[in-house]
């Protein structure tokens, strides 16, 4: 339960509604548990699961300003290349249907070297 809920009053109807703040420890824990549940449910229906980390090298970070450190377009292009490679291998092997790729990702800045990186969990059939 949220420790700092946001209260909204509809002055036309007098209805009072409370929303989670999404910033307190309880809200963050609730969101984290929700993502863990989604990941476990996806794992249950996916025959193949891979966890990996994509780390930027120092040269990449030197060419970007602080607002561009975590660039989701890099993850998106990686997934597109991976999907294309999987489709190519599937077509080359047995001509079966194109495999589907689903993923979860989270960006983080490393504490040891300070480099930005992405953690990915990739699910596939």
Protein Blocks (a to p, Z undefined) as FASTA:
>chain_A
ZZbbcddddfknopacdddehlamklmmmmmmmmmmmmmmmmmmpmbdcdddddddfklm
mmpcfklmpafklmmmmmmmmmmmmmmmmmmmnopacddddddddddddfklopacdddd
dddZZ
